Amino acid sequence: MANEFLDKVEDNAIVHIWLENVQLEKGDSLAKGYVSELWDYTRISVTQNSLQELNEIWDRWNDETKQLFYTNYGDLPYLLNIKVDERLFRALAQYWNPAYSCFTFGNVDLVPTVEKYTALLYCPRLQVDKVYSRAAYVPAFWKKLMKHPDGKKKVDVFALSIYGLVIFPKALGHVDEAVSDLFDRLGKRVTPVPAILAETFRSLNACRRAGEGRFIGCTQLLIAWFHSHFWKVDKVSYRVFSGHYSPLKEIVAMPRRDDISEENWIAILSFDWVSLLGIWGAVGYAPLLVLRQYNSRQFVQATYGLAQCEFSYRGDNYKKKVKEISQAWNQVHRMKMLAVSDNSRVR
């Protein structure tokens, strides 16, 4: 146990040194002379789809069907019961920094991570190293639905509804065609978490730069992520390490105040990067942003090129960019697996 702790300390020191060197060598993501053009206040809309029908369907299912859903798609149903505090969400949007893709609250930087969202959604069938990449030619949804056995069709359709109406709610009352393509890939055990984060960041960036707009990411999951920084586990502290522990279930069951105004929320709130491929475009992602509230050693994160990463699935050469990003992601995970394998042999 002591050796494992020392290994982690050594690894952290290496990461710190590497980040500092990269930052000195390549510079910051922002161009010299950069002047922020963000609006002082973003009039963001968090209009949601009506989820009453989905809740009624879920309540009518027996335990066996619900368990089948949990096994295949994780804790998605809990998103249906997460109350969206619109005033809190609009306040959060004011602190989003598009230049670094993170929230900045005074001296604290916070950013949702792939690891955190993976833990919240909790789906054992997903493989974190199989990232979703949008297909160039998307078959019609009815053809995809024909592939699924009748026995689990209702579970699949319900899951698709959550993805289309809650996680990727681009058009109110409708499931976007791009969502059906991602959903089809879930059968191959790809993880949708990077795509969820990509669309969350892209939507926040768009609203902050325009000073207005409707947020089309998963509001419920972002709210759950935010609240997860301010909770404690009562009674049995170690149950969070259980393989059956559900963070979303815990968050749904926790009572919260809903009478705090947006102004009061604003007063309260007063590294190397990779590309995340969403279902409508790509965005830069800096998972090594330092969390200053933990009194970590301070350094400027490596963000060179981050701002140039964001693009939509249109225009010239976007398919080439998607291919390059997919290949880079796979290469990173191959190197990671080789490193783990080498370490295991050494020990």
N, C-alpha and C positions, 0 to 999 in steps of 0.2 A: 504493500500500500504506500509506504514511504517513497519507494522508487517511482511509482506512478505519479505521485504528487510532484517530485523533483523534475520528472520528465515534462510535466505540464508547465512548470515554472520556466524551465529551459526553453521550451517551445514558444512561450509567450515572449520571452526576451528576444528570441530570434525574430519573431514577427515584428516586434517594436523596432529593432535595428534595421530590418529590411524595409519597413515603411519609411523610416526616416531617410534612408539612403535613396529610395525611389523618389521620394518627394524632392530631395535636394537635386537629384539628377534630372528629373522630368518636369518638375514644377507643379503648380496647382492646376485644377480643372478650369479655373476661370482665367480668361485671357487678361493680359496686362491692360490696366485702365478700365476694367469692367465696372459698369455702373448698373446697379439694380434697377429694373424697370417694373418691379412688382407694384401692384396697387396696394395702398395702405390697408384697405379692407376688401375682402373678397365676398361677394354676395352669392354664396354657394347654396344650391338647392339639394336637399336630400330626399326628394319625393320618392316614395317606395311603392312597389307593387303590393296589391292586396294579397295577403297570405292566409286569409281566413279559410278558403277552400282547401288549401294544402294541409292546414292544421286539422280540419275536419276529417280529411282522408286518413291522415296519420292516426288520429284517435280511434278510427273504426278498425284499424288493423289489429290482429291478434299478436301475441308475443313472438310467435314463431316467425311471422313475416317481418316484424320489426327487427328481430335478431339477424335475419337474412340481410336486411338493409345495412345494419351496422357492420356486418362482416364484409360486405362488398364496398360500401361507400363511407364508412366511418361515422363521425358524429355530426354530419350535416343537419339532421333534423333539429338539433338544439339551436341552430341559427334562426329557425322560425320563431323562437320564443325570446330571442334577445331584443329587448326594447331599445329602440334607437332614440337617444336623447338628441334631438336636432340642435338644441342650443349648445350642447357640449361639442357636437361634431362641427358646427360652424365656427366655434371658438378654436378648435384644433386646427382647422384649415388656415387660420391666420398665422400659424407658426410653422407652416410647411415651407421648407427652403428648397426650391427646384434646383438650385445650383449644385447642391450636394445630396439631393433626394433623401432628406431627413427632416424631422421636426426639431426645431431649436427653441428650447424654453430657457431664456436667460443664459446660464452657463451650462445647460444640460442639453446634450444631443441624444435623441431617441429615434430609432428607426425599426420598423417591423423587419424581421429576418425570416429566411426560408425555414430555419430550424424552429423558430417560435410558431409560425403558422402551421408547420407540419405537426407539431405537438398539439396545437389547438384542434385541428381537424381530426387527428388520430385515426388513421386508416392503415392498419397493418399490411394490407394487400399492395399498397403503393410502394414503389421503389424510388428512393430519393435520387438515384443516379440515372433515371430514365426520364429526362425532361421532355415536355410536350413541345413539338415543333409543327407549325401549321402546314398542312399539305397544300401543294400548288393547285390541285383540282379536288374540290370537295363534292362527293356524291350526295344525292338528295337524301334527306333524313329518313324517308320511308324505306329506302333500300337498307340503311343501317339498322333500322328497327326490325327488319325481316331476319337479321342475323341472330337475334336474341330468342331463346326458348320461351314458349308461352308461359311456363311456370314462373319465370322471374320477370316477365314483361312489365307487370305493374310496378315492381320495385325499380326497374330501369327508368320507366317513364316518370315516376315520382322524383327520382334522383335528377333526371334531366330538367325537371321543372325547377328544382332548387338551384341548379347551376344557372339556368336561364333567367330566373326571376329574382334570385337573391344574390348569387355570387357575381354574375355578369349581367346586371340589369340594364343593358344598353337601351332597349326600346320597351317602354311600359306596356305590360300586357302581352308581350311577345317574346319568343325565344329566338335569339339571333342565330343565323345559319352557322356562323363561326363557332358558336357554343356547341352545336351538335357535332361538329368535327372534333373538338376537344373531348367531348363526352365519349365519342366512339373510340378514342385512343385509350380511355381508362381501362378498357378490356385488355389492353396490352400492358397494364400495370404501370403506366407512366404517372408521374406525379404532377398535379395541376398547380401546386403551390407557387412555383416561379411565375406562372402565367397570372395567378391571382394577384401576386405582389406587383407584377409589371403593370397591370391595368389599374391597380390602386395608385401607384406612383404617377402613371401617365395622366390619370384623371385629376389628381391633386395638382400636378404641374400645370395642366391646361386651365383649371379654374383660377389658380393663383396668378398666372400670366395675363389672363383675360379680365380678371377682377370679378368674374361671374361664371355661371354655368351650373349644370347638374352633375353631381358626383355619380359616376357609373361603375364604381368599384363595389366591393362587398362591405357595406357600411357596418353590418353586424359584426363581422370579423375584426374590423379595425377598432370598433368600440370595445370588443372583448380583449383585444391585444392591449389597449390603453388601460383598461381596468385591471388587467393581470399584473400591472406594476405596483398596484396599491392594495393588494389583498394579503391575507395570511390564512393558512390552513389551520382550522380549529381542531381541537381534540387529539387527532392522531397526525403528528407532523410528518411522519415518514411515509404516509400513504401516497404522496405524490410520486413516489418511486415505484408504485405498483404498476404492473403491465396493464391493469384494467382501469386505471385512474383516468377520468375524463375532465380536463380543465373546463371545457365548454359547459358541461353539466353543472359543475361547481359555480360557474359564473352566472348561469341562468337562475340557479336557486338562491343566489345572494341578493337580498333586498338592497335597493339603492334609492337615493333621493332623486326626484325628478323636478324639483322646484327651484333649481339653481339657474339664474339668468345667464344669458350669453356673456354679458358684461362681467359678471362675477367669475365665470369660468376663465375668461381672458385674464382677469386679475390674479386668479389662482395659478395659472400656468406660466403669470408674469415671471483611407486605407486602399489596398488594391481593389479594383472594382471589376465587376463582370456585367455582361448584358443579360437582361431577362427578356425572354420572348413571350409576349402576351398573345391574345387571339385577334387583336386589332393592330398591334404594333409592338415596338421594342423600346426599352428604356434602360438607362444606366443604373447600376445597383452597387452600393458600396457597403458590404457587410461588415467591414472592419472599422466602422466609425466608432470612435472611442466613446464610452459611456461615462461622462465626467461625474455623475452622481455617485459612482462607486469609488471615487478617489483614486482612479487608476492613474498610472504614469501618463503624463500628457505629451502628445505629439501630433503633428499635422498629418492627417490621413492622406494616403496616396490616391489622388483623384484625377491624375492627368488623363485627358481624353474623355472623361465622364460625360461632359456636356454634348460631345459630338455623337454620342451613342443613340440618342433618341430619334426614332423615325416611325412612320406609319407604313402599313402594307400597301403602298402605292408609289408611283414615281419610278424613276430610273434606278435599276440595279438593286432594288430592295430584296429580290430573291437571292442574289449573290450574298448580300449581307446576312440574310437569315441562315444560309448554308454555312457561312464562315462562323457565325455565332454558335450554331449547333455543333460544328466540328470542334470548336474551342472548348465548349462545355464538356463534350465527351472526352477530350484530351485531358482536361483537368481531373476528371474522375478516374480515368485510367492511371494517371500518375499517382493519384491518391491511393488507389488500390495497390499499386506496385510498392508504394512506400510502406503501407500497412503490412504487406506480405514480407518485405525485406526486414522490417522490424521484428516480425514474428519469428523469422528464421534466425536472426541474430540472438534473440533471447532464448 
